Amino acid sequence: MLRPPAVSGQFYHGSSSRLEQQVSQYLQSATGKEKAVGIMVPHAGLMYSGAVAGAVFSSIEMPRTFVMLGPNHTGLGSRIAVMDDGEWEVPTGKLRIDRKLATRILENAQHAERDVRAHTFEHSLEVQVPFIVHFSPDIAIVPIALLSVTYDQCVQLAEAVAKAVQSVDYPVTVLASSDMSHFVPDRVARQKDKAALDRMLAMDPRGLFDTVVRERISMCGYLPATVMVIASKLLGATSAHLANYMTSGDVSGDYDSVVGYAGVVLTA
C-alpha cells in the first residue's frame, strides 16, 4: 500500500521543487562521511529542526535501509507498530519498506504488531523521508512507532532489531526520531536536555530512560532513543557524538518557551 504524506505543506514545503530546495539548504558539506550504526534526529517543522537533522544526514554514509523508530503522538494503533509493506510518499519521491527486515523484526519482537493505523497521521518519521529521498530514492525503510513501553520492552525490541539487522548482508542504520524539551524557557531546556544527552552520549540507555522519567524531561522520543542506543550497542557501536543542538528560540527569537532539538551519531 501507499502511505501518502500526512503533514506535507505543514511541517515541510508541499511542492517537490520547494521541498528539495528546503532540504538542500540544511545540508552541510562533509569531507568524510561516517558509517553510522545509529542516529537520533529531530522531527519538528523543518524551519525549526532542519538544521539539526541536516547536520546528521550530511555526516553519515547512507545505508541500504533505515530502521526508523519514532514516538506515536496520535495515540492510534498498537503500542509497538511496525509497517511491514508498501511505500511512503513525500512530494520529492517515495521510499519502499524493507519487507524482509520488517518481517524478521516482527518475528523476534514479542510485543510488536503489524500496524498501519499508527503511522497514518504520525509525523515523527515522515519528516525524515525528504532528507533520505534527497540522497537516494533506492534506500528502504522499516517504520516503527512506539506508543507506550517499559524499559524491559525497549530491550526486547532492541534485541529483535539487532538480530534482524545481523541476519541481512547489507548496511542498515537504526534511526530514532525525537525532539527534546518542549515549551520551557531556553535555559531550562538546555539544562534538562544536557542531562538526557549526557547519558545518551555515554551510551547508557538505562540512564537515559531513568533520567527522562525522573527529571520529567519532555523528550517525546525517549523510548525510540532508548531502543536505538541499545540496538546500536548490540550491533557494535562503541562511541556517540553530538552533531548539533539548538532550540526553536535560535530560529524564532522567542527564548521564553522553546523546543530543543539534538542530532546524535553512534559509530562502531
C-alpha positions as protocol buffer text, in pm:
chain_id: "A"
residue {
  index: 1
  type: MET
  ca { x: 0 y: 0 z: 0 }
}
residue {
  index: 2
  type: LEU
  ca { x: 100 y: 362 z: -48 }
}
residue {
  index: 3
  type: ARG
  ca { x: 125 y: 578 z: 262 }
}
residue {
  index: 4
  type: PRO
  ca { x: 60 y: 936 z: 140 }
}
residue {
  index: 5
  type: PRO
  ca { x: 214 y: 1232 z: 324 }
}
residue {
  index: 6
  type: ALA
  ca { x: 19 y: 1348 z: 628 }
}
residue {
  index: 7
  type: VAL
  ca { x: 199 y: 1675 z: 706 }
}
residue {
  index: 8
  type: SER
  ca { x: 311 y: 1796 z: 363 }
}
residue {
  index: 9
  type: GLY
  ca { x: 267 y: 2171 z: 341 }
}
residue {
  index: 10
  type: GLN
  ca { x: 272 y: 2195 z: 721 }
}
residue {
  index: 11
  type: PHE
  ca { x: 599 y: 2055 z: 855 }
}
residue {
  index: 12
  type: TYR
  ca { x: 774 y: 2100 z: 520 }
}
residue {
  index: 13
  type: HIS
  ca { x: 702 y: 2256 z: 180 }
}
residue {
  index: 14
  type: GLY
  ca { x: 429 y: 2083 z: -19 }
}
residue {
  index: 15
  type: SER
  ca { x: 575 y: 2112 z: -369 }
}
residue {
  index: 16
  type: SER
  ca { x: 861 y: 1899 z: -499 }
}
residue {
  index: 17
  type: SER
  ca { x: 1081 y: 2189 z: -607 }
}
residue {
  index: 18
  type: ARG
  ca { x: 1037 y: 2391 z: -290 }
}
residue {
  index: 19
  type: LEU
  ca { x: 1088 y: 2086 z: -68 }
}
residue {
  index: 20
  type: GLU
  ca { x: 1411 y: 1991 z: -245 }
}
residue {
  index: 21
  type: GLN
  ca { x: 1532 y: 2348 z: -202 }
}
residue {
  index: 22
  type: GLN
  ca { x: 1431 y: 2343 z: 165 }
}
residue {
  index: 23
  type: VAL
  ca { x: 1615 y: 2018 z: 237 }
}
residue {
  index: 24
  type: SER
  ca { x: 1924 y: 2131 z: 45 }
}
residue {
  index: 25
  type: GLN
  ca { x: 1960 y: 2448 z: 250 }
}
residue {
  index: 26
  type: TYR
  ca { x: 2002 y: 2242 z: 569 }
}
residue {
  index: 27
  type: LEU
  ca { x: 2265 y: 2003 z: 436 }
}
residue {
  index: 28
  type: GLN
  ca { x: 2633 y: 2061 z: 504 }
}
residue {
  index: 29
  type: SER
  ca { x: 2946 y: 1986 z: 308 }
}
residue {
  index: 30
  type: ALA
  ca { x: 3116 y: 1691 z: 474 }
}
residue {
  index: 31
  type: THR
  ca { x: 3471 y: 1594 z: 383 }
}
residue {
  index: 32
  type: GLY
  ca { x: 3438 y: 1245 z: 528 }
}
residue {
  index: 33
  type: LYS
  ca { x: 3118 y: 1058 z: 598 }
}
residue {
  index: 34
  type: GLU
  ca { x: 3082 y: 822 z: 893 }
}
residue {
  index: 35
  type: LYS
  ca { x: 2932 y: 477 z: 888 }
}
residue {
  index: 36
  type: ALA
  ca { x: 2660 y: 524 z: 1148 }
}
residue {
  index: 37
  type: VAL
  ca { x: 2527 y: 231 z: 1346 }
}
residue {
  index: 38
  type: GLY
  ca { x: 2255 y: 451 z: 1496 }
}
residue {
  index: 39
  type: ILE
  ca { x: 2141 y: 811 z: 1480 }
}
residue {
  index: 40
  type: MET
  ca { x: 1893 y: 1040 z: 1653 }
}
residue {
  index: 41
  type: VAL
  ca { x: 1730 y: 1323 z: 1456 }
}
residue {
  index: 42
  type: PRO
  ca { x: 1450 y: 1569 z: 1545 }
}
residue {
  index: 43
  type: HIS
  ca { x: 1110 y: 1588 z: 1381 }
}
residue {
  index: 44
  type: ALA
  ca { x: 970 y: 1940 z: 1416 }
}
residue {
  index: 45
  type: GLY
  ca { x: 885 y: 2159 z: 1119 }
}
residue {
  index: 46
  type: LEU
  ca { x: 1195 y: 2180 z: 903 }
}
residue {
  index: 47
  type: MET
  ca { x: 1222 y: 2556 z: 955 }
}
residue {
  index: 48
  type: TYR
  ca { x: 1294 y: 2485 z: 1321 }
}
residue {
  index: 49
  type: SER
  ca { x: 1474 y: 2149 z: 1331 }
}
residue {
  index: 50
  type: GLY
  ca { x: 1601 y: 2111 z: 975 }
}
residue {
  index: 51
  type: ALA
  ca { x: 1950 y: 2240 z: 1055 }
}
residue {
  index: 52
  type: VAL
  ca { x: 1997 y: 1973 z: 1322 }
}
residue {
  index: 53
  type: ALA
  ca { x: 1860 y: 1689 z: 1107 }
}
residue {
  index: 54
  type: GLY
  ca { x: 2066 y: 1812 z: 814 }
}
residue {
  index: 55
  type: ALA
  ca { x: 2385 y: 1807 z: 1020 }
}
residue {
  index: 56
  type: VAL
  ca { x: 2328 y: 1438 z: 1095 }
}
residue {
  index: 57
  type: PHE
  ca { x: 2225 y: 1324 z: 747 }
}
residue {
  index: 58
  type: SER
  ca { x: 2510 y: 1520 z: 587 }
}
residue {
  index: 59
  type: SER
  ca { x: 2770 y: 1346 z: 801 }
}
residue {
  index: 60
  type: ILE
  ca { x: 2681 y: 979 z: 752 }
}
residue {
  index: 61
  type: GLU
  ca { x: 2711 y: 717 z: 482 }
}
residue {
  index: 62
  type: MET
  ca { x: 2365 y: 631 z: 355 }
}
residue {
  index: 63
  type: PRO
  ca { x: 2275 y: 268 z: 432 }
}
residue {
  index: 64
  type: ARG
  ca { x: 2056 y: 44 z: 221 }
}
residue {
  index: 65
  type: THR
  ca { x: 1788 y: 52 z: 492 }
}
residue {
  index: 66
  type: PHE
  ca { x: 1694 y: 271 z: 785 }
}
residue {
  index: 67
  type: VAL
  ca { x: 1506 y: 106 z: 1073 }
}
residue {
  index: 68
  type: MET
  ca { x: 1308 y: 412 z: 1182 }
}
residue {
  index: 69
  type: LEU
  ca { x: 1182 y: 435 z: 1539 }
}
residue {
  index: 70
  type: GLY
  ca { x: 956 y: 725 z: 1631 }
}
residue {
  index: 71
  type: PRO
  ca { x: 710 y: 825 z: 1902 }
}
residue {
  index: 72
  type: ASN
  ca { x: 339 y: 785 z: 1840 }
}
residue {
  index: 73
  type: HIS
  ca { x: 187 y: 1130 z: 1901 }
}
residue {
  index: 74
  type: THR
  ca { x: -162 y: 1042 z: 1777 }
}
residue {
  index: 75
  type: GLY
  ca { x: -243 y: 758 z: 2017 }
}
residue {
  index: 76
  type: LEU
  ca { x: -374 y: 547 z: 1728 }
}
residue {
  index: 77
  type: GLY
  ca { x: -277 y: 185 z: 1680 }
}
residue {
  index: 78
  type: SER
  ca { x: -74 y: -61 z: 1882 }
}
residue {
  index: 79
  type: ARG
  ca { x: 199 y: 8 z: 2137 }
}
residue {
  index: 80
  type: ILE
  ca { x: 476 y: -110 z: 1904 }
}
residue {
  index: 81
  type: ALA
  ca { x: 351 y: -65 z: 1548 }
}
residue {
  index: 82
  type: VAL
  ca { x: 555 y: -196 z: 1255 }
}
residue {
  index: 83
  type: MET
  ca { x: 453 y: -114 z: 899 }
}
residue {
  index: 84
  type: ASP
  ca { x: 590 y: -406 z: 701 }
}
residue {
  index: 85
  type: ASP
  ca { x: 478 y: -347 z: 342 }
}
residue {
  index: 86
  type: GLY
  ca { x: 424 y: -68 z: 92 }
}
residue {
  index: 87
  type: GLU
  ca { x: 579 y: 269 z: 17 }
}
residue {
  index: 88
  type: TRP
  ca { x: 598 y: 609 z: 188 }
}
residue {
  index: 89
  type: GLU
  ca { x: 548 y: 912 z: -33 }
}
residue {
  index: 90
  type: VAL
  ca { x: 657 y: 1275 z: 2 }
}
residue {
  index: 91
  type: PRO
  ca { x: 649 y: 1543 z: -271 }
}
residue {
  index: 92
  type: THR
  ca { x: 1006 y: 1465 z: -381 }
}
residue {
  index: 93
  type: GLY
  ca { x: 967 y: 1087 z: -410 }
}
residue {
  index: 94
  type: LYS
  ca { x: 888 y: 753 z: -248 }
}
residue {
  index: 95
  type: LEU
  ca { x: 1070 y: 508 z: -24 }
}
residue {
  index: 96
  type: ARG
  ca { x: 982 y: 140 z: -18 }
}
residue {
  index: 97
  type: ILE
  ca { x: 951 y: -61 z: 301 }
}
residue {
  index: 98
  type: ASP
  ca { x: 1212 y: -333 z: 350 }
}
residue {
  index: 99
  type: ARG
  ca { x: 972 y: -627 z: 385 }
}
residue {
  index: 100
  type: LYS
  ca { x: 1242 y: -881 z: 466 }
}
residue {
  index: 101
  type: LEU
  ca { x: 1383 y: -680 z: 756 }
}
residue {
  index: 102
  type: ALA
  ca { x: 1040 y: -575 z: 884 }
}
residue {
  index: 103
  type: THR
  ca { x: 923 y: -937 z: 884 }
}
residue {
  index: 104
  type: ARG
  ca { x: 1228 y: -1054 z: 1076 }
}
residue {
  index: 105
  type: ILE
  ca { x: 1181 y: -780 z: 1337 }
}
residue {
  index: 106
  type: LEU
  ca { x: 817 y: -883 z: 1380 }
}
residue {
  index: 107
  type: GLU
  ca { x: 917 y: -1249 z: 1415 }
}
residue {
  index: 108
  type: ASN
  ca { x: 1153 y: -1168 z: 1701 }
}
residue {
  index: 109
  type: ALA
  ca { x: 980 y: -876 z: 1875 }
}
residue {
  index: 110
  type: GLN
  ca { x: 742 y: -1015 z: 2135 }
}
residue {
  index: 111
  type: HIS
  ca { x: 517 y: -709 z: 2169 }
}
residue {
  index: 112
  type: ALA
  ca { x: 537 y: -568 z: 1816 }
}
residue {
  index: 113
  type: GLU
  ca { x: 241 y: -582 z: 1580 }
}
residue {
  index: 114
  type: ARG
  ca { x: 179 y: -524 z: 1212 }
}
residue {
  index: 115
  type: ASP
  ca { x: 1 y: -193 z: 1221 }
}
residue {
  index: 116
  type: VAL
  ca { x: -65 y: 71 z: 955 }
}
residue {
  index: 117
  type: ARG
  ca { x: -305 y: 284 z: 1159 }
}
residue {
  index: 118
  type: ALA
  ca { x: -37 y: 411 z: 1398 }
}
residue {
  index: 119
  type: HIS
  ca { x: 154 y: 555 z: 1101 }
}
residue {
  index: 120
  type: THR
  ca { x: -134 y: 710 z: 905 }
}
residue {
  index: 121
  type: PHE
  ca { x: -122 y: 1057 z: 1060 }
}
residue {
  index: 122
  type: GLU
  ca { x: 206 y: 1040 z: 1254 }
}
residue {
  index: 123
  type: HIS
  ca { x: 469 y: 1298 z: 1158 }
}
residue {
  index: 124
  type: SER
  ca { x: 777 y: 1187 z: 1355 }
}
residue {
  index: 125
  type: LEU
  ca { x: 907 y: 951 z: 1085 }
}
residue {
  index: 126
  type: GLU
  ca { x: 756 y: 1125 z: 784 }
}
residue {
  index: 127
  type: VAL
  ca { x: 971 y: 1437 z: 826 }
}
residue {
  index: 128
  type: GLN
  ca { x: 1285 y: 1221 z: 789 }
}
residue {
  index: 129
  type: VAL
  ca { x: 1178 y: 1095 z: 447 }
}
residue {
  index: 130
  type: PRO
  ca { x: 1258 y: 1413 z: 247 }
}
residue {
  index: 131
  type: PHE
  ca { x: 1617 y: 1401 z: 372 }
}
residue {
  index: 132
  type: ILE
  ca { x: 1656 y: 1033 z: 286 }
}
residue {
  index: 133
  type: VAL
  ca { x: 1494 y: 1072 z: -58 }
}
residue {
  index: 134
  type: HIS
  ca { x: 1736 y: 1359 z: -131 }
}
residue {
  index: 135
  type: PHE
  ca { x: 2030 y: 1119 z: -104 }
}
residue {
  index: 136
  type: SER
  ca { x: 1868 y: 823 z: -279 }
}
residue {
  index: 137
  type: PRO
  ca { x: 1512 y: 705 z: -354 }
}
residue {
  index: 138
  type: ASP
  ca { x: 1650 y: 349 z: -352 }
}
residue {
  index: 139
  type: ILE
  ca { x: 1701 y: 348 z: 26 }
}
residue {
  index: 140
  type: ALA
  ca { x: 1442 y: 137 z: 209 }
}
residue {
  index: 141
  type: ILE
  ca { x: 1283 y: 192 z: 548 }
}
residue {
  index: 142
  type: VAL
  ca { x: 1122 y: -4 z: 830 }
}
residue {
  index: 143
  type: PRO
  ca { x: 882 y: 233 z: 1013 }
}
residue {
  index: 144
  type: ILE
  ca { x: 816 y: 154 z: 1380 }
}
residue {
  index: 145
  type: ALA
  ca { x: 600 y: 376 z: 1603 }
}
residue {
  index: 146
  type: LEU
  ca { x: 621 y: 345 z: 1983 }
}
residue {
  index: 147
  type: LEU
  ca { x: 326 y: 445 z: 2199 }
}
residue {
  index: 148
  type: SER
  ca { x: 392 y: 314 z: 2549 }
}
residue {
  index: 149
  type: VAL
  ca { x: 651 y: 56 z: 2651 }
}
residue {
  index: 150
  type: THR
  ca { x: 854 y: -33 z: 2958 }
}
residue {
  index: 151
  type: TYR
  ca { x: 1233 y: -33 z: 2969 }
}
residue {
  index: 152
  type: ASP
  ca { x: 1234 y: -415 z: 2950 }
}
residue {
  index: 153
  type: GLN
  ca { x: 1018 y: -396 z: 2639 }
}
residue {
  index: 154
  type: CYS
  ca { x: 1263 y: -144 z: 2492 }
}
residue {
  index: 155
  type: VAL
  ca { x: 1535 y: -403 z: 2547 }
}
residue {
  index: 156
  type: GLN
  ca { x: 1328 y: -678 z: 2385 }
}
residue {
  index: 157
  type: LEU
  ca { x: 1253 y: -464 z: 2080 }
}
residue {
  index: 158
  type: ALA
  ca { x: 1617 y: -356 z: 2050 }
}
residue {
  index: 159
  type: GLU
  ca { x: 1729 y: -719 z: 2062 }
}
residue {
  index: 160
  type: ALA
  ca { x: 1480 y: -804 z: 1786 }
}
residue {
  index: 161
  type: VAL
  ca { x: 1604 y: -515 z: 1572 }
}
residue {
  index: 162
  type: ALA
  ca { x: 1968 y: -610 z: 1624 }
}
residue {
  index: 163
  type: LYS
  ca { x: 1903 y: -975 z: 1547 }
}
residue {
  index: 164
  type: ALA
  ca { x: 1719 y: -883 z: 1228 }
}
residue {
  index: 165
  type: VAL
  ca { x: 1994 y: -645 z: 1115 }
}
residue {
  index: 166
  type: GLN
  ca { x: 2259 y: -910 z: 1182 }
}
residue {
  index: 167
  type: SER
  ca { x: 2065 y: -1154 z: 962 }
}
residue {
  index: 168
  type: VAL
  ca { x: 2095 y: -947 z: 644 }
}
residue {
  index: 169
  type: ASP
  ca { x: 2403 y: -885 z: 430 }
}
residue {
  index: 170
  type: TYR
  ca { x: 2354 y: -515 z: 357 }
}
residue {
  index: 171
  type: PRO
  ca { x: 2413 y: -198 z: 561 }
}
residue {
  index: 172
  type: VAL
  ca { x: 2138 y: -86 z: 799 }
}
residue {
  index: 173
  type: THR
  ca { x: 2129 y: 220 z: 1026 }
}
residue {
  index: 174
  type: VAL
  ca { x: 1894 y: 242 z: 1325 }
}
residue {
  index: 175
  type: LEU
  ca { x: 1725 y: 584 z: 1336 }
}
residue {
  index: 176
  type: ALA
  ca { x: 1547 y: 731 z: 1637 }
}
residue {
  index: 177
  type: SER
  ca { x: 1326 y: 1035 z: 1588 }
}
residue {
  index: 178
  type: SER
  ca { x: 1292 y: 1264 z: 1889 }
}
residue {
  index: 179
  type: ASP
  ca { x: 1264 y: 1626 z: 1988 }
}
residue {
  index: 180
  type: MET
  ca { x: 1397 y: 1727 z: 2328 }
}
residue {
  index: 181
  type: SER
  ca { x: 1236 y: 1952 z: 2593 }
}
residue {
  index: 182
  type: HIS
  ca { x: 904 y: 2112 z: 2499 }
}
residue {
  index: 183
  type: PHE
  ca { x: 770 y: 2459 z: 2582 }
}
residue {
  index: 184
  type: VAL
  ca { x: 1001 y: 2561 z: 2863 }
}
residue {
  index: 185
  type: PRO
  ca { x: 1241 y: 2858 z: 2887 }
}
residue {
  index: 186
  type: ASP
  ca { x: 1556 y: 2818 z: 2679 }
}
residue {
  index: 187
  type: ARG
  ca { x: 1778 y: 2799 z: 2988 }
}
residue {
  index: 188
  type: VAL
  ca { x: 1566 y: 2518 z: 3134 }
}
residue {
  index: 189
  type: ALA
  ca { x: 1556 y: 2328 z: 2805 }
}
residue {
  index: 190
  type: ARG
  ca { x: 1933 y: 2335 z: 2767 }
}
residue {
  index: 191
  type: GLN
  ca { x: 1987 y: 2220 z: 3125 }
}
residue {
  index: 192
  type: LYS
  ca { x: 1736 y: 1935 z: 3108 }
}
residue {
  index: 193
  type: ASP
  ca { x: 1838 y: 1830 z: 2759 }
}
residue {
  index: 194
  type: LYS
  ca { x: 2203 y: 1814 z: 2861 }
}
residue {
  index: 195
  type: ALA
  ca { x: 2113 y: 1571 z: 3141 }
}
residue {
  index: 196
  type: ALA
  ca { x: 1946 y: 1337 z: 2891 }
}
residue {
  index: 197
  type: LEU
  ca { x: 2209 y: 1383 z: 2621 }
}
residue {
  index: 198
  type: ASP
  ca { x: 2494 y: 1317 z: 2865 }
}
residue {
  index: 199
  type: ARG
  ca { x: 2350 y: 970 z: 2928 }
}
residue {
  index: 200
  type: MET
  ca { x: 2297 y: 914 z: 2557 }
}
residue {
  index: 201
  type: LEU
  ca { x: 2649 y: 1021 z: 2467 }
}
residue {
  index: 202
  type: ALA
  ca { x: 2777 y: 788 z: 2739 }
}
residue {
  index: 203
  type: MET
  ca { x: 2577 y: 515 z: 2562 }
}
residue {
  index: 204
  type: ASP
  ca { x: 2386 y: 449 z: 2882 }
}
residue {
  index: 205
  type: PRO
  ca { x: 2031 y: 361 z: 2769 }
}
residue {
  index: 206
  type: ARG
  ca { x: 1905 y: 277 z: 3117 }
}
residue {
  index: 207
  type: GLY
  ca { x: 2042 y: 607 z: 3242 }
}
residue {
  index: 208
  type: LEU
  ca { x: 1874 y: 791 z: 2954 }
}
residue {
  index: 209
  type: PHE
  ca { x: 1539 y: 625 z: 3027 }
}
residue {
  index: 210
  type: ASP
  ca { x: 1560 y: 686 z: 3402 }
}
residue {
  index: 211
  type: THR
  ca { x: 1684 y: 1045 z: 3369 }
}
residue {
  index: 212
  type: VAL
  ca { x: 1398 y: 1144 z: 3139 }
}
residue {
  index: 213
  type: VAL
  ca { x: 1141 y: 989 z: 3372 }
}
residue {
  index: 214
  type: ARG
  ca { x: 1297 y: 1113 z: 3697 }
}
residue {
  index: 215
  type: GLU
  ca { x: 1363 y: 1468 z: 3577 }
}
residue {
  index: 216
  type: ARG
  ca { x: 1033 y: 1486 z: 3388 }
}
residue {
  index: 217
  type: ILE
  ca { x: 1207 y: 1585 z: 3067 }
}
residue {
  index: 218
  type: SER
  ca { x: 951 y: 1629 z: 2791 }
}
residue {
  index: 219
  type: MET
  ca { x: 1162 y: 1440 z: 2537 }
}
residue {
  index: 220
  type: CYS
  ca { x: 888 y: 1289 z: 2322 }
}
residue {
  index: 221
  type: GLY
  ca { x: 1106 y: 1022 z: 2161 }
}
residue {
  index: 222
  type: TYR
  ca { x: 1299 y: 896 z: 2460 }
}
residue {
  index: 223
  type: LEU
  ca { x: 1159 y: 545 z: 2405 }
}
residue {
  index: 224
  type: PRO
  ca { x: 1279 y: 530 z: 2041 }
}
residue {
  index: 225
  type: ALA
  ca { x: 1612 y: 681 z: 2151 }
}
residue {
  index: 226
  type: THR
  ca { x: 1648 y: 418 z: 2424 }
}
residue {
  index: 227
  type: VAL
  ca { x: 1577 y: 136 z: 2178 }
}
residue {
  index: 228
  type: MET
  ca { x: 1819 y: 285 z: 1925 }
}
residue {
  index: 229
  type: VAL
  ca { x: 2106 y: 306 z: 2176 }
}
residue {
  index: 230
  type: ILE
  ca { x: 2052 y: -50 z: 2299 }
}
residue {
  index: 231
  type: ALA
  ca { x: 2029 y: -189 z: 1945 }
}
residue {
  index: 232
  type: SER
  ca { x: 2333 y: 10 z: 1832 }
}
residue {
  index: 233
  type: LYS
  ca { x: 2543 y: -125 z: 2117 }
}
residue {
  index: 234
  type: LEU
  ca { x: 2436 y: -479 z: 2027 }
}
residue {
  index: 235
  type: LEU
  ca { x: 2541 y: -404 z: 1669 }
}
residue {
  index: 236
  type: GLY
  ca { x: 2888 y: -292 z: 1774 }
}
residue {
  index: 237
  type: ALA
  ca { x: 2859 y: 81 z: 1838 }
}
residue {
  index: 238
  type: THR
  ca { x: 3127 y: 199 z: 2078 }
}
residue {
  index: 239
  type: SER
  ca { x: 3102 y: 578 z: 2070 }
}
residue {
  index: 240
  type: ALA
  ca { x: 2849 y: 857 z: 2028 }
}
residue {
  index: 241
  type: HIS
  ca { x: 2884 y: 1224 z: 1949 }
}
residue {
  index: 242
  type: LEU
  ca { x: 2658 y: 1526 z: 1926 }
}
residue {
  index: 243
  type: ALA
  ca { x: 2627 y: 1651 z: 1567 }
}
residue {
  index: 244
  type: ASN
  ca { x: 2426 y: 1960 z: 1656 }
}
residue {
  index: 245
  type: TYR
  ca { x: 2198 y: 2106 z: 1922 }
}
residue {
  index: 246
  type: MET
  ca { x: 1973 y: 2410 z: 1911 }
}
residue {
  index: 247
  type: THR
  ca { x: 1635 y: 2528 z: 2031 }
}
residue {
  index: 248
  type: SER
  ca { x: 1343 y: 2683 z: 1848 }
}
residue {
  index: 249
  type: GLY
  ca { x: 1445 y: 3013 z: 2008 }
}
residue {
  index: 250
  type: ASP
  ca { x: 1753 y: 3016 z: 1786 }
}
residue {
  index: 251
  type: VAL
  ca { x: 1514 y: 3044 z: 1489 }
}
residue {
  index: 252
  type: SER
  ca { x: 1218 y: 3238 z: 1628 }
}
residue {
  index: 253
  type: GLY
  ca { x: 1400 y: 3465 z: 1870 }
}
residue {
  index: 254
  type: ASP
  ca { x: 1149 y: 3367 z: 2142 }
}
residue {
  index: 255
  type: TYR
  ca { x: 1352 y: 3217 z: 2425 }
}
residue {
  index: 256
  type: ASP
  ca { x: 1070 y: 3219 z: 2680 }
}
residue {
  index: 257
  type: SER
  ca { x: 913 y: 2897 z: 2551 }
}
residue {
  index: 258
  type: VAL
  ca { x: 1121 y: 2671 z: 2332 }
}
residue {
  index: 259
  type: VAL
  ca { x: 1156 y: 2318 z: 2199 }
}
residue {
  index: 260
  type: GLY
  ca { x: 1501 y: 2156 z: 2195 }
}
residue {
  index: 261
  type: TYR
  ca { x: 1650 y: 1966 z: 1902 }
}
residue {
  index: 262
  type: ALA
  ca { x: 1952 y: 1735 z: 1911 }
}
residue {
  index: 263
  type: GLY
  ca { x: 2131 y: 1529 z: 1650 }
}
residue {
  index: 264
  type: VAL
  ca { x: 2338 y: 1232 z: 1769 }
}
residue {
  index: 265
  type: VAL
  ca { x: 2551 y: 982 z: 1575 }
}
residue {
  index: 266
  type: LEU
  ca { x: 2664 y: 641 z: 1708 }
}
residue {
  index: 267
  type: THR
  ca { x: 2954 y: 466 z: 1542 }
}
residue {
  index: 268
  type: ALA
  ca { x: 3150 y: 143 z: 1581 }
}
